[in-house]
Amino acid sequence: MGKARRRLPARGPFLLAFFLIALFCVAGGLGPLTGSDPVPAAAQVADAAPSQDGAQKPAAPVPGARAEGAPAGGATAGPGAALPGDDAAPKEADPAAGPGGPPKGDGEGAAQAAPEAQGPAPQAAPAPKEGPGFSFTQLEGIARVRARGEFRAQSKDGSFLKGITEGAWRQISYQPREPLWPLGRSDFQVGLEHPGFIYDQTVAVRLVEGGKVRELPFDPSDFSYPDPGLAAAVRARALGFAGFTVLFPRNAPGVPERTVEFLGANHFKAAARHSDPGVSARAVILNPAQPGGEEFAYFREFWIFVPEPGSSELQVMALMESQNLTGAYRFLIRPGSGTVMDAEARIFLRQGSAWPRKVGIAPMTGMYLFSEKENGSPYDWRPELHGVDALIYADGAGDYFHRPLNNPRKLMISGFDPDRPMGFGLAQKDNNFDHYQDIGRRYDRRTWLWAEPLDPLPPGRLELMEIPSSLEIHDNVLAFWSVDNHWLQERTALHARYRLFWMPPASTPHSLGRVVSNRLLSRTSKDFQEFYLDFEGSVLNSITPVEGLASVVTTGPDNPVLEKSLTKNSVTGGWRLRLRVKPPKEGGFVDNLLGSQEEVDGSQRVSAHLVRGENLPQPISERFLYDFPPR
């Protein structure tokens, strides 16, 4: 008998610490913006068009179309493929250069071969060419030098402002006497963020123009304060910035709007056309849900490159530090119908330190409380309450997987092992206002985030963490690529390149049929779990009942399928799959009392997808996945 999940002992203090992840992931920055989402490389998504019911429905994706430089569908990195990680020290790194200037030398080291590198392979976009002056290579050198020293706590010179409310903090507006670069030079503008509320740790921000670096000093006269007393208190102190936002005319020519934001710890998010901000990204996640709590990483310094006249791309670099690691990051930002961001990270282990037990690449966070799957909540008037509703991922064979999210009774950790992973994301698939009824928060307009590797991913697995929550202000869902810890122990540096797409709700990175709803029958009986799965898509909807379809359902050995039926939906044009599956046995009283989290190993996972016929095995829909939550 397969063992479906492992119950771990209660760790009250660490769970409390882990729950603070949610507090750090509150979507406090882009606030009431008109946000949006990206155009994925897996299949470009056209602008969303309004449907008859008022919801935004994206135009059908172009099958096989890919954004420039994106990895090709079936490419693979074989055993022994090289990962560009280098462990050598820089040639002449100069600590005295300090944060304002690069160290001497180019900071290059010997590349290290990575056994068993996996991911979409080598037909990736080349790294951006570096011009004269300050460069990513030099930022790597700074990160290497910092890795030779001990971790210094982040400056909290804004801690005296932590007591002000979010409303009071938002009333502090950036009104500089002159912009950071002439307004006619580029569509990009940058606004600096004032510390306060939960943003008490400050960062240095610099401009790079013509290769030369200029530090931006904090000047209270660049801000408008609603409270004169607060203004006086700020003038009496030397402060830094909480972060910054990038403004871009994403909805109307000549009307710049907040489009990208770097604010708080190592968080950042983006918006795009005709949507509101949703999923947040992080530079790295360290030791989530581990004994002793999370190791928090922070952006310490930023370099913003003044765009060339007429440029449609903005480059940002950042220095990251944590207790045991340092990192150099580069972001190339391209707003459009969606916001696309190419990210590159070189992470270094501090001398005398050990790698955290869990290191996550391309982490992203969202909020899920309930949806049609739970038939609403007796404690809330809204039919659904979520900013994301599914984990989506793709493998090298071109299959896409849909795993609906849970708000479990216990912390739930699920692992997935796609063969040659091509991408993953936290999706907001439902953009129908009637399903939410929230006029103020407009969850029907929330963006979702898709990540695609530009270089092969290091060995590891995709992880999904779902945290019990009753408050919508907390991000309680976390997805990331978890790097194999044994692989990490053999090296002192980690390199990753990936592309992020902030996309409109209900858009898709593929042309397959989509799982548009999944409803579960409440467990009135312990003998079965009943599923009602709705699939829709242009190909699926065109197939008539006479032609017919077939369903493929797999379960674990202890969870047999008891019944299944597939029916054409004459109202929507899609297809509905009804399943009855034997659920796993409930844990004993003592297990339920002591277990504070559960790790799902997939041995009792339910999988279902549609094919054209029993002898035509090629999927024409996403593969629906279901992990039984803790009972």
N, C-alpha and C positions, 0 to 999 in steps of 0.2 A: 504494500500500500504506500502510495506516494505521500510524503509529508508536505502539506501545502504551505504551512507557515510556522514560523518559529516565534514562540512567546518569550519576550525578554523581561527580566525582573524590573520592578518599579524603581525609578530613579527620579523621585520628586524634584530635587533641586535642579538636576540637569534639564528636566522637562520645562521647568519654569524658565531656565535660561534660554532654552530653545524657543520657547514661545515668544521671547523677545525678538526673534527673527521677524515675527509679524509686525511688531511695533516699528522696526527699522524699515519695513517694506510698505508702510502706509503711503498711499499715493498722494503725498502732500504737496508736490511741486507743481506739476502742470495744471493742477486744479481745474478750474472751469473752462479750460481751453476747448476750442473746437479741434479735436485731435484727428488722427487718421492712422493708416497702416500701410505697410510696405508691399512691394511687388516681388514675390519670391522668384528665385532662379529656377525652381523646379518646374514652374509653368507660369508665365506672366499673367497677372490678373488685371483686367481692365477696370476703369473707374466704375464705381457702384452706380446703379440706376434705380430710381424709385419704382417700386412695384405697385400694384393696384391697392394693396392693403396699407400702403404708406411706408412699409419697411424698405430698407436699402438692400437691393439684391445685386450682387456683382455680376457683371457680364461674364459669359462663359470663358474660361481660361483657354489660352491657345495651347493645344496639346504639344508637348515637346519643346515649346519655346523656352529659352533660357536667357536670363540676364547676362550681360557681357561678362565673361570671365568666370562664370559659375561652373562648378564641377559637372562633368558629364554623367549621364544616368548610370551606366553600368561599370564605370571605371573602378578598378580595385587596386589596392596596394597589397602585394604579396608578402609572404614572410620575409623578414629582414629588410623591409622598406625603410629608408632613412627618414628620420624626423629631424627637422632643423633645430635641434637643441644643442647648445654648446655649453660646456662646463668649465672651459679655461678662463682664467682671469684676464681682464683687459691689459693691453700692453703697457700703458702709462697712465692709468686712471689717477686723477689728481683730486683727492678729497678737498683740497683747498679751493677748488673751483667753485664749490658751493652750489646751492640750488640755482643761482642765476646764470651760471655759465657751464658749458660742457667740460668734462675732463679732457686732458691731453690724450692724444692717441685715438684710434678709431674704435677701440673696445671690442674688436672682433676676436673670437676664440675658435677653437677647433670644433667642427660639427661632430656630433655623436650619433652613431647608427642606433636605431631603435628596433629591437626585435618585436615582431608581431604587431607592427603598426597597422591600424585598421581604419577604414573610412573611405570616402569617395576619392578616388585617387588623383593622380598627378596631373590631370588636365585642369588644374586650378589656375585662378588668375595670378599673374606674377605680382610680387610685392611692388609697391610704388617706388619709382625712382627717386633718389634723394638728390636735392640740389646742394649748392654750397651753403656753408654756415651750419647752424644748429640742425641736427638730424636725429632720426630714430636710433641710429648706431651710437650716437653720443649719449642719448638718453639711456640706452642699455648700459653704457659705461657708468653712468651715475648710479643706476640700480645695482650694478655689481659692487661698486664701492660701498654703498649703503649696506649691502649684504655682509660686508666684512665687520660691521659694527653691530652693537646691540640696538634693540628696538627702543625708540624714544616715544613716549606717549604723545598722541596728537594734541596740538595746541587747543585749549578750550578757553581762549580769550573772550569768546562770546557767551560764556556760561552765565554771566549776570543777566543775559537776555532770555535765558531758558524759561523763566517764569511767565513771560508774556504769552497771551493766547494766540492761537493760530490766526484768528481774525485780526488782531492787532499787528501781528507780524506781516500779514498780507497787505496791510495798509501802508507799510513802508515801501515806497516805490523808488525805483532807480531812475533818476532824471539828471543825467550828466550834462555838463555845460557843452560838451561836444562829443560826438560819437567816437568809438575807438578807431574807425577809419571813415573816410568821406562817404556820405550816403549814396552818392552816385556811382561809387566804385563797384559795388556788388549788391545782389539781392539779400545777402546775409548781413545780419546785425547781431550783436552780442549784448546781453544785459547781465550785469553782475548782481549776485544775490546777497542780501544782507543777512548776517547771522541773527538767530533768535528762534523762539519756539523750541522744537526738538533739534534744531540745527545749530548747536553750540560749538562744534569743532570747525575750525577755519582752515582755509587752504590758500596757497599762493597762486596767483594767476599772472601769466606773462604773455605778451604778444611777440610773435616772431615775424619779422618783415625783412625780406632780402637777406635772410640768414642771421640777422641780428636780433638779439633778445632784449626786450624791454619789460621790466617788471611794472605791474599796475598797482600803485599804492592805494590803500583804502582811504577814501576821502569822504567824510560825512556830508560835505556840501554837494556830493553827487546823489544824495538821497533826500526824499521828502518824508518828513516825520509828522504824523498826525498829532503826536503828543510832544509839546515843547520840552517837558521834563525828560522824556526819553532821549530827545535830540541832545540835550545838555549832557546826559550821562554817557552817551556814545562819544561825544567830542572829548570827554575827559580821559578816554582810554585809547590805546593803540590796538586796532582790530585788523583782522583779515576778512576774507570773503567766505560765505557759506558754500558758494559754488557759482554757477552761471547758467544762463539759458541762451539758446540760439534762436533767433527770430528769422522767419522766412515767409514770403507771400505764398502760402500753400493753397489758399482758397480763392484769392482774388489778386490780380496783378497790382503791385504797388501798395498792398496792405500787409505789412509784416505781422506775423503771428508767432507766438511761442511754439516752437516745433520740436526742439531737443532740449533736454535738461540734464545737467550733472549736478546733483544736489544730495548730500547726505551719504556718509561712509563711502562705499564704492558703487553706489546706485546711479543708474541713468535710465532715461526713458525717452520715447519719441512719439510724436503724433503725425498724422498725415491728413489727406484731404477728406473732408466730409465725415469725420469721425472724431471721437473724444479719446483722451489718453486712457490706456488700460494697463496692459502688462508692463512691469518694470524689469529691467535687466540689471545684472551685477557683474562686476569685473571678474570675481572669483568667489566661491563659497568654500569655507574651510571648517571641517568638523561639525556639520549640522547633525543634530540628533546623536551626538556622541557623549560618552561619559566625560564630565568636566566642562561641557558646554561648547559653544561655537567659538572659534578663533576669528575675531573680526578683522577685516582688512579695510584700509582707508586710502583713498586718494589723498596725497599730500600736496602735490604741485601739478599745475596744468600749464601747457603751452598751446596757445591758440595761434594758428598760422593765418596771417592776413591773406584773404583770398585774392587771386589775380583778378583784374578787371573782367567782368562778365563770367567768372567761373561759376559752375553749377555744383562745385564740391568744396567742402570745408574740412580742413585737417585739424585734429586736436590730438595732443599727446598728453600723457599723464604718468606720474610716478606713484606707485602703490607701495604701501608697507603694511606688514602685520608683525605679530610677535616673532614668527619664524621665517617669514618670506619677504622679499622685495620684488617689484615688478615694473617693467616698462610697457606702456600701452600706447597704441596708435589707433585712432578712429578716423575713418574717411566717411563723411556724412554727405548723402545725396538725397535731398527731398524731391518729391514728385507726387504722382498719384498715391504713392506710398513712400515711406521714409526708409531708405536703405543705408546700412552702416557696415562698412568693412572694419573688422576688429582684428588687431594683432597683439599678442601678449608674449613677453619673454619674462618668465618668473624664475627667480633665483632663491636657493636655499641659503639662509644665513649660516655663517661659519659657526660650528659648534651646535647647530640646531638639527632637529629631525623633522621630516615631512609630517604635516598633520595626517591623521589616520584616514581622512577623507578629503580629497581635493576635487572640487567641481568646476568644470569648464563651461562657459556659456550659460550660467545659471539665470533663471527667470522666475518671477513670482506673480501670483494672481490670487483672486478671491473667489471662493465657491462656498455657498451655504446650502442652497437647495434649488431644484429645478423641476421639470415635469417628471423626472425620474422618481422623485420622492412625493409627487403629487402635492407640492407646496408644503407649507408648514402651518400648524395650528397656532403658532405664536407670531405670525406676521400676515399682514393683509395682502402682500404682493404675491402673485402666483409663482414667480421665480426671483431668485436673488443671487446673482453671480456676475463677476466680470470675465470669467472664463468658465467653460463647461466641459472641456475635453483635452486630453493629451493626444497630440498627433505626432507620429513619427514614420519615417520611411527607411527601407533597406535598399541594398544595392540591386535587388531584383526588380525594383520598381513597385513594390507593394507598399501601401499606406495603411497604417493602423490607427484606429480610433478607440481610445480608452476613456470612457466617461469618468468624470471626477466624483469624489465622495467628500462628505463632511463626516468623518468617522467618529465613533465613540472614543477611540484611542488613536494615538499617532500611528499612521499607516505608511509603511515604506515598501514600495513596489519596484522591482528591478526588471529591466527588459534588455535582451541581448540581440539586437538586430545584426544581421550579417551585412557587413560593409555599410554602416549607417550613413544615410544621405541627408538627414535633417530631422529636427524635432521642434515642437512648439506647444505652447499653451494657447488653445484656440477658443474664441468666442463664436460659436457656430450659429447662434440664434440672434437675429437682428429684428425681430418682430416686437414692436412696442407693446402690443396687447398682451404679450407673454410676461411683461415686467410691470407695467402700469406705474412706473416711477418717473414722474415729470421732472423732478429735480436732478436725479443722478444719471438718468438716461443710460442704463446698462445696455440697452439695445444699440448704442453707438460706440461701445468700447472696442478699442483696437486689440488685436492679438499679435503675438510675436512668434516668428519662425526663424530658426537658426540652421544654417548650412555650413558644413566644414569646407574651407578652401584648401586645407592640407589634410592628409590623413589624420584621423583622430588617434591619440595614443590608446593602448589597450585599456579596456574598462567596460562600463555598461551605462545605459541610460537609467537614471533613478528619478522616481516621483515620490515626493513626500507630501502627505495630506495631514494637516493638523486640525484637531477638533476646534471649532470656533462657533461663537454665537453673535459676533460683532462684524459688521460689514466693513469697518474701518481697517481691519487687519487682513493682510495678505496671508492666507493659510495654506497655499499650494506652492510647492517649489519643485522645479524640474531642472536637471543639469546632467552633463556627462561626467560620471564619476571615474576618475583615472585609477587604474589598478595600482594599489599601494606597493605591491612587490616590485612592479616595474619602476616606480618612482624611487625606491630605495637604492637603485643602482646608478642614480644620476643626481646632479646638483642643480639642474636647470630644466625647465619645461617650456616648450614653445607651442603656441596654438594660433591658427588663423581661421576665422570664420566670418560668415556674412549674416547680418541680422536684418530681418524684414518686419517692420511694423505694418500690419495689414488691416483692412477694414473688416468688421464683423461679417460673418457668413461668406467671406471670400475663401478660396481654396488654393493650395499649391499644386493641384493635380486635376485631371479631367475625368476621374472615376466617379461612380455613384457615391453619394455622401450619406453617412448616417445623420439624419436631421432630427431625430428624436428617439429616445429610448425610455420606455416606461416599464416599471417593475410592479408586479402585483405584491402588495404587502403580505408579509409572511403570516397569513392566517393559518397556514398549515406548515408543519415542519417537514413535510414529505416532498415538497417541490418549490422551486423558485420560478416564477413565470415572467417572461420577457415579451415585450411588444416593441419591435425595432422597425422604424420607418426609414427606407432608403429612397433617395431621389437623385436625379441627375438627367441631363439631356439624353444620354443613351438609354438609361434605364426607363425613363418615361416614354420613350418611343417604342418600347417593346410591348406588344399586345398580349392579352391573356391567352390568345390562341397560340402565339409563338412560345410563350412561357419562359420561365427561368428556373434555375435550381439553386438551392442553398447548400453550403458546406459548413457544417458545425462540428467543432472538436471540443472536447472537454477532458478533464483528468479522469483517471481510472476509477476514482471514487465519486465522480459526478456525472453519471450517464445522462444522456438526453432521453427524456421520457416521452415527449411529444414534440412535433414541429409541423408548421404549415406555412406556406408562402402564398400571399394573396395580392392581386393587383388592386391598388387604391384608386377607385374610380373618381375620387374627389381631387386628389393632388396629382394623379398620374404616376406616382411612385409605386413602391412595393412594400408590403408589411410582412415581416417575419415574426411568427409567434413561436415561442419556445417554452418548454417546461424542462427544467434541469433539476436533478437531485442536488440539494445544497450540502456543504460540508457539515460535519457534526459540530455541535456547539461545544465550546470549551467548558471544562468543569468549573464549579463555583470558585475553587481556590485559584485556578488559572486566571479567571476573569477578574478576580479581586486583586491579584498581584501583578498581572501583566499591565504595563503602562504603554507598551507599543507592540506592534506586530510587523514582522517582515514577511512579505508575500514572495514566495519563490516561483510562482507561476505553474506549479504542478496541478493546481485545481482551477486554472484559468479557462474561461469560456471564450471561444473564438467563433465568429460567424461572418460569412461573406457570401456574395452572390456570384454565380457563374451562368453562362448561357445554357449549359446543359450538363448532364452527368458525365459526358465524354468530352466536354470542353472545359478543362480545368482552369483556364486563365481567368483570374478575378476581374470582374467589371464593377466592383465596388470596393470601398474601404473594408478593411477587416475589423469588425467590431470585437473589442476585448472587454472582458469583465472579470474583475478580481473581487471575490466575496469579501466584504469588509468585516471587521471584528464583530462577533455576535455576543 
